[in-house]
Amino acid sequence: MIQSTDHTGRTCTLTHNGQPVAAGEILEDFRGEPARITGGQAPHHAASTGKIYTDAGNYFPSVFNCQWTPKGA
């Protein structure tokens, strides 16, 4: 599963439909185009949603219907 530390120091997991995302997993974006997820960065300030890294570029998590979920949330 892909994890990163957010701006408050919490460990966050990248999730898709409530399930953890693994590196190498292929997800479809909002256009229905597939991309291999390679990593990401949890939000680095309060107004940020973080980033997702793919073989097709870097995107906001919402492009793939994902979010960063803090551990224990």
C-alpha positions as CSV (number, residue, x, y, z in Angstrom):
1,M,0.0,0.0,0.0
2,I,1.1,3.5,-0.7
3,Q,1.7,5.7,2.4
4,S,3.1,9.1,3.0
5,T,3.3,11.6,5.9
6,D,1.1,14.7,5.9
7,H,1.7,18.2,7.1
8,T,0.8,17.3,10.7
9,G,3.1,14.3,10.8
10,R,0.3,11.7,10.5
11,T,0.9,8.6,8.3
12,C,-1.7,8.6,5.5
13,T,-2.6,5.8,3.2
14,L,-3.8,6.4,-0.4
15,T,-7.2,4.9,-0.8
16,H,-9.6,4.2,-3.7
17,N,-13.3,3.6,-2.8
18,G,-12.2,3.1,0.8
19,Q,-9.6,0.4,0.0
20,P,-5.8,0.9,0.1
21,V,-4.0,1.4,-3.2
22,A,-0.8,-0.7,-3.9
23,A,2.1,0.5,-6.0
24,G,1.7,-0.9,-9.5
25,E,-2.1,-1.0,-9.3
26,I,-3.9,0.2,-12.4
27,L,-6.8,2.6,-11.8
28,E,-9.0,4.5,-14.3
29,D,-9.2,8.3,-14.2
30,F,-12.5,10.2,-14.5
31,R,-12.2,9.8,-18.4
32,G,-12.0,6.0,-18.1
33,E,-8.3,6.0,-19.1
34,P,-6.1,3.6,-17.2
35,A,-2.8,4.5,-15.4
36,R,-0.4,2.6,-13.2
37,I,-0.1,4.1,-9.8
38,T,3.6,4.5,-8.7
39,G,3.4,6.6,-5.6
40,G,2.3,9.8,-4.1
41,Q,2.6,12.6,-1.5
42,A,0.0,13.2,1.2
43,P,-1.1,16.8,1.7
44,H,1.8,19.1,2.6
45,H,-0.5,21.9,4.0
46,A,-4.1,22.2,5.2
47,A,-5.6,23.3,1.9
48,S,-3.8,20.6,-0.1
49,T,-5.3,17.3,-1.3
50,G,-1.8,15.8,-2.0
51,K,-0.7,14.2,-5.3
52,I,-0.7,10.8,-7.0
53,Y,2.2,9.7,-9.1
54,T,1.5,7.5,-12.2
55,D,3.2,6.2,-15.3
56,A,1.3,9.0,-17.1
57,G,2.2,11.9,-14.8
58,N,1.3,13.5,-11.5
59,Y,-2.3,14.2,-10.6
60,F,-4.6,15.3,-7.8
61,P,-6.2,12.3,-6.0
62,S,-9.7,13.2,-7.2
63,V,-8.7,12.5,-10.8
64,F,-8.7,8.8,-9.9
65,N,-11.4,9.0,-7.2
66,C,-8.8,8.6,-4.5
67,Q,-8.0,10.3,-1.2
68,W,-5.3,10.3,1.5
69,T,-6.7,8.7,4.6
70,P,-4.9,9.3,7.9
71,K,-4.0,6.2,9.9
72,G,-6.8,5.4,12.4
73,A,-9.4,7.4,10.5
